[in-house]
Amino acid sequence: MPGPSPNPSSNQGGAPVGQPVATCKQLFWIVIRLVREPYLKKPPFLKTPGDWWLVEPSHPYISEQFSAEITDGHKDAETDGQGGARYDDIPSGSCSAHFKPFYLEIVEALRPVDFQPDIGLDDKTPAAPPPPNYSVDLLVEKANLTLKHDHECSLEVTVTPDGATVDEYRIEIKRTSGGGWCTLEKNSVMAPWIARIAGKFKLRGVAKINGKEIFSAEKDVEVQFPTYSQIVGDPEVQASTDDAWCNTLNDCTSNPNQRREYGFWIRLNTVSDAYESGPTVLGPFGGPNSGASVNLPPRPPDVPASPAPADPGATYYVASFHTHTPTEFRTGPGLAGSVRPIGPSGADNNADNNDDVSGIVYDFVESPAGSGSIPMGHPKTSAAQLYFSAGKTKRTTP
């Protein structure tokens, strides 16, 4: 609010009497005020007058610090009890005032949550650009794996856009059914990840950038148990089942006339990636007129029973095995001309279903072809093979 200064002097220069009087310069005054003005009209988004909208008389902001460029020089001051400051006897020209603390309070009150403050308002240095909005992804080579036989998978954490300085990487895993996250790797790449624990899992990548952890979307991965074909195709399994068959044939004698079945559990040690045979279970000896059988105990518990997703491995029981006996020395009333079915029995299928495993039976090849049986007196040196019990193709993924 500028204006001319009152009562300008006509001879303030004190010129001697009789000499020309110097021309007076006209001086001015200015008042700087900071006040809150009332709202003069209803905001357009209000339905009725007075809806929560603040309406009050003018209100001065007292003791507000400011800097001003006045025509007679720079000023640093604060407002008085009326919210203003007055400067008198100043030359004509342009004046300006800057209420920096007040302005910063307004900026702070209105800023978004993720606002990055500029460099000081009076600083001539340009404000630094905001950091990029980084995103993290986990690349998973394949979503379905099988213990031992197809258990390698490449994992990689990627950050977009490029050029981020990453303080820490992690690749984490947890069971889909619940539980906490476990660390698989503390680098951006795990090539390969060798899956040694069976289950349905969630994987995620983590990148720590500028002190903040950024997580990828969760990726589903299932680590399955091996199938019947994979188990019986393993050389260790073939050797152990062949040994059991040889022992079954050796225990079938004519004098004394007896025979018995052999059986054991097949387990997979994922630490060593090897199949192992459990303790051998022997069936009772049967005579020429009696049947033969072996009773395996229920599937033993895994070791450990509930392994953590990032454990180095476990021992899983994945298949049952037993043999059937020859008929070469079977004689007696009613046996002449009779036959015995080959392959797994109904009881074998039921047991393997209950144990949720693949069942493996060692028995003779049918004779004659297409009969599904062998006759009494069938030589024990005849061709034999492994049969799949109609239980489970593979154990169910936990």
C-alpha positions in Angstrom: 0.0 0.0 0.0 2.3 2.8 -1.2 1.8 6.5 -1.0 3.6 9.8 -0.9 5.2 10.7 2.5 3.2 13.5 4.4 4.5 17.1 4.8 7.4 17.1 2.3 9.9 19.9 3.2 10.5 22.7 0.7 14.1 23.5 1.8 15.4 20.4 3.6 18.7 20.9 1.8 19.5 24.1 3.8 20.5 26.3 0.8 21.9 29.8 1.7 19.6 32.8 1.6 19.5 34.3 -1.8 20.7 31.2 -3.6 18.5 29.0 -5.9 16.6 26.4 -3.9 17.3 22.7 -5.0 14.4 20.8 -6.4 12.9 18.5 -3.7 12.6 14.8 -4.4 9.1 13.4 -3.6 9.3 10.5 -1.1 6.8 7.7 -0.5 5.7 5.1 2.1 4.6 1.5 1.9 2.8 -0.9 4.2 3.2 -4.7 3.9 0.5 -6.8 5.4 -0.2 -10.5 5.7 -3.8 -11.3 6.6 -6.3 -14.1 6.1 -9.2 -12.8 4.0 -12.8 -14.1 4.4 -14.2 -16.2 1.6 -16.2 -13.9 -0.6 -18.4 -16.5 -2.3 -19.4 -20.1 -1.9 -17.0 -22.7 -3.4 -18.6 -24.4 -6.4 -18.5 -27.9 -4.9 -20.6 -27.0 -1.8 -24.3 -27.8 -2.0 -25.6 -25.4 0.6 -24.0 -22.3 2.1 -21.9 -22.8 5.2 -21.2 -26.5 4.6 -18.0 -26.9 6.8 -16.4 -24.2 4.8 -14.5 -21.8 7.1 -15.9 -18.2 7.0 -14.4 -15.6 9.4 -13.3 -12.0 9.4 -9.9 -10.9 8.2 -7.2 -12.2 10.5 -3.7 -10.8 10.7 -0.6 -13.1 10.8 1.5 -11.6 13.5 5.3 -12.1 14.0 5.6 -13.7 10.6 9.2 -13.4 9.4 9.8 -12.0 5.9 12.4 -10.5 3.7 11.6 -7.5 1.5 13.3 -5.6 -1.3 12.4 -1.9 -0.6 13.5 0.9 -2.8 16.0 2.1 -0.1 17.5 -1.4 0.4 17.0 -5.0 1.6 14.9 -5.6 4.8 14.7 -8.6 7.1 11.8 -8.2 9.6 8.6 -9.7 11.0 5.0 -8.5 11.0 3.6 -6.4 13.9 0.4 -7.0 15.9 -1.6 -5.9 12.8 0.2 -8.4 10.6 2.1 -5.6 8.8 5.2 -3.5 8.6 5.6 0.1 7.3 8.4 1.8 5.6 8.4 5.7 5.2 10.4 8.2 3.2 11.4 5.8 0.5 12.2 6.6 -3.1 9.8 5.7 -5.8 10.2 2.3 -7.5 9.1 -1.4 -7.2 9.0 -3.2 -3.8 8.6 -6.9 -3.1 8.1 -9.1 0.0 8.8 -12.8 0.5 7.2 -14.6 3.4 9.3 -17.8 3.2 8.4 -19.6 6.5 4.7 -18.9 5.9 5.1 -20.2 2.3 6.9 -23.4 3.5 4.1 -24.1 6.0 1.6 -23.9 3.2 3.7 -26.2 1.0 4.0 -28.7 3.8 0.3 -28.7 4.5 -0.6 -29.3 0.9 2.1 -31.7 -0.2 1.3 -35.3 -1.2 2.5 -38.2 1.0 5.3 -39.1 -1.5 6.4 -35.5 -2.1 10.1 -34.9 -2.4 10.9 -31.3 -1.2 12.8 -29.0 -3.6 16.1 -27.5 -2.7 15.6 -24.2 -0.8 13.2 -21.8 -2.3 15.9 -19.1 -2.6 18.6 -21.6 -3.9 19.4 -21.0 -7.5 20.5 -24.7 -7.9 17.8 -26.7 -9.7 15.8 -29.2 -7.6 17.1 -32.8 -7.9 14.9 -35.0 -10.0 12.8 -37.6 -8.0 14.3 -41.1 -7.9 12.9 -43.6 -10.4 10.0 -45.7 -9.5 11.8 -49.1 -9.4 10.0 -52.4 -9.9 11.3 -55.9 -9.2 10.5 -59.2 -10.9 11.6 -62.8 -10.3 12.2 -64.8 -13.5 11.4 -68.5 -12.9 12.6 -70.9 -15.6 9.8 -73.5 -15.0 6.9 -73.9 -12.6 6.9 -77.7 -12.2 9.9 -79.7 -11.0 10.4 -83.3 -9.9 12.7 -84.4 -7.1 16.0 -85.9 -8.4 14.9 -86.3 -12.1 14.0 -82.7 -13.1 14.9 -80.6 -10.1 17.1 -77.8 -11.5 15.6 -74.4 -12.2 17.2 -71.0 -12.9 16.0 -68.0 -10.8 16.9 -64.4 -11.4 15.8 -61.1 -9.8 15.5 -58.2 -12.2 15.1 -54.5 -11.5 13.4 -52.0 -13.8 14.5 -49.4 -14.9 18.2 -50.3 -15.4 20.9 -48.5 -13.5 19.7 -48.9 -9.9 22.4 -49.3 -7.2 21.1 -52.3 -5.3 22.3 -52.7 -1.7 21.0 -56.3 -1.3 19.3 -59.0 -3.3 17.4 -62.0 -2.0 15.4 -64.9 -3.4 12.8 -66.2 -0.9 10.5 -69.2 -0.7 7.6 -70.3 1.5 4.9 -73.0 1.4 1.7 -72.1 -0.3 -0.2 -73.5 2.6 1.4 -71.0 5.0 4.4 -70.3 7.1 7.1 -67.7 6.9 9.5 -66.8 4.1 12.9 -68.5 4.0 15.9 -67.2 2.1 17.1 -69.4 -0.8 19.8 -67.1 -2.1 21.4 -63.7 -1.3 22.4 -62.9 -4.9 20.3 -61.8 -7.9 20.8 -65.1 -9.8 20.5 -68.6 -8.6 21.5 -70.9 -11.5 20.6 -73.5 -10.8 18.3 -73.7 -7.9 18.2 -77.5 -7.1 14.8 -78.3 -5.5 15.3 -80.8 -2.8 12.1 -80.4 -0.8 8.7 -81.6 -2.1 5.8 -79.3 -1.9 3.8 -76.4 -3.4 5.6 -73.1 -2.9 5.6 -69.4 -3.4 8.8 -67.7 -4.7 9.6 -64.0 -4.7 12.6 -61.7 -5.4 13.7 -58.9 -3.2 15.9 -55.9 -4.0 16.9 -53.3 -1.4 17.4 -49.9 -3.1 18.2 -46.7 -1.3 17.4 -48.5 2.0 13.9 -49.6 0.8 13.1 -53.3 0.1 11.1 -53.8 -3.0 9.3 -57.1 -3.6 8.4 -58.9 -6.8 5.1 -60.6 -7.4 4.9 -64.1 -5.9 5.5 -67.0 -8.3 4.0 -70.5 -7.9 6.2 -73.5 -8.1 5.4 -77.2 -7.4 8.1 -79.7 -6.6 6.6 -83.2 -7.2 7.6 -86.7 -6.2 9.0 -89.0 -9.0 6.7 -91.2 -11.0 6.7 -95.0 -11.1 8.5 -95.0 -14.4 11.3 -92.7 -13.1 11.7 -94.9 -9.9 11.9 -98.3 -11.7 14.2 -96.8 -14.3 16.8 -95.9 -11.7 19.9 -98.2 -11.7 19.9 -98.4 -7.9 16.3 -99.4 -7.8 16.8 -102.0 -10.5 19.8 -103.5 -8.7 17.9 -103.8 -5.3 14.7 -105.2 -6.8 16.8 -107.7 -8.9 18.5 -108.9 -5.8 15.2 -109.4 -4.0 13.9 -111.5 -7.0 17.0 -113.7 -7.0 16.6 -114.3 -3.2 12.9 -115.1 -3.8 13.9 -117.7 -6.5 16.6 -119.2 -4.2 14.2 -119.6 -1.3 11.8 -121.6 -3.6 13.0 -125.2 -3.1 11.5 -128.7 -3.6 13.0 -130.2 -0.5 11.8 -128.8 1.7 9.0 -127.7 -0.5 8.7 -124.0 0.4 8.8 -120.5 -0.9 8.4 -116.9 0.5 8.0 -113.3 -0.7 10.5 -110.4 -0.2 9.5 -106.8 0.3 10.9 -103.4 1.3 10.2 -99.6 1.1 12.0 -97.5 -1.5 13.0 -94.1 -0.3 14.6 -91.1 -2.0 17.4 -89.2 -0.2 17.4 -85.7 -1.8 20.6 -84.7 0.0 22.6 -87.3 -2.0 20.0 -87.6 -4.8 20.0 -91.4 -4.5 17.3 -94.0 -4.0 17.7 -96.3 -1.0 16.1 -99.5 0.0 14.6 -99.8 3.5 15.0 -102.8 5.7 13.9 -106.1 4.0 10.7 -107.6 5.2 10.4 -111.4 4.7 7.0 -113.2 4.4 6.5 -116.5 6.1 7.4 -119.7 4.2 4.5 -121.4 2.5 4.2 -125.1 1.6 3.1 -126.6 -1.7 -0.6 -126.2 -1.0 -0.6 -122.7 0.6 -0.3 -119.2 -0.7 2.5 -116.8 0.0 2.5 -113.2 1.1 4.5 -110.4 2.8 3.1 -107.6 4.9 4.9 -104.3 4.7 4.3 -101.9 7.5 2.5 -98.6 6.7 4.6 -96.0 4.9 7.3 -94.8 7.3 7.5 -91.1 8.2 9.8 -88.9 6.2 13.0 -87.6 7.7 12.5 -84.8 8.8 8.7 -85.2 8.9 8.1 -81.6 8.0 11.1 -80.1 6.3 11.4 -76.3 5.8 11.3 -75.1 2.2 14.9 -74.1 2.2 16.3 -77.2 4.0 19.2 -78.9 2.3 17.2 -82.0 1.7 15.1 -84.8 3.2 14.4 -88.6 2.9 11.1 -89.4 1.4 9.4 -92.8 1.1 8.2 -92.9 -2.5 7.3 -96.6 -3.4 6.6 -100.0 -2.0 8.1 -103.1 -3.4 7.5 -106.9 -3.0 7.9 -110.1 -5.0 5.6 -113.0 -5.9 6.7 -116.6 -5.7 7.2 -119.3 -8.3 4.8 -122.2 -8.8 7.4 -124.8 -10.0 7.1 -127.0 -6.9 3.5 -126.5 -6.1 1.7 -129.8 -6.1 -1.3 -131.3 -4.2 -4.9 -132.0 -4.5 -6.8 -129.7 -6.8 -3.7 -127.9 -8.1 -3.0 -130.0 -11.2 -3.9 -127.9 -14.2 -4.7 -124.8 -12.2 -3.1 -121.3 -12.7 -2.1 -118.4 -10.6 -2.8 -114.7 -11.8 0.4 -112.7 -12.3 1.1 -109.0 -11.3 -0.3 -107.0 -8.4 -3.3 -108.3 -6.5 -6.4 -106.3 -5.4 -4.9 -106.3 -1.9 -1.7 -104.8 -3.3 -3.6 -102.0 -5.1 -5.5 -101.2 -1.9 -2.4 -101.0 0.2 -0.6 -98.7 -2.2 -3.6 -96.4 -2.5 -3.8 -96.2 1.3 -0.1 -95.4 1.6 -0.3 -92.9 -1.3 2.7 -94.3 -3.2 3.6 -96.2 -6.3 3.6 -99.9 -5.9 6.1 -102.2 -7.6 5.7 -106.0 -7.9 8.2 -108.4 -9.3 6.5 -111.4 -10.9 6.7 -113.8 -13.9 5.7 -112.9 -17.4 2.3 -114.4 -18.3 2.3 -117.8 -19.9 0.8 -118.4 -22.4 0.6 -114.8 -23.8 -2.7 -113.1 -23.2 -3.6 -115.4 -20.3 -2.7 -113.0 -17.5 -1.5 -116.0 -15.4 1.1 -118.8 -15.1 0.4 -122.5 -14.6 1.3 -124.6 -11.6 4.8 -126.1 -12.2 5.9 -123.1 -14.2 9.8 -123.1 -14.1 11.3 -120.5 -11.8 13.9 -119.7 -14.4 11.2 -118.3 -16.6 11.1 -114.7 -17.7 10.0 -112.1 -15.1 9.4 -108.4 -14.9 8.4 -105.5 -12.7 4.7 -104.6 -12.6 3.0 -101.3 -11.6 0.5 -101.6 -8.8 -2.7 -99.8 -9.7 -2.3 -97.5 -6.8 -0.6 -94.1 -7.4 1.5 -93.1 -10.4 3.3 -90.9 -7.9 3.0 -89.8 -4.3 0.8 -86.7 -3.8 2.6 -83.4 -3.5 2.3 -82.1 0.1 
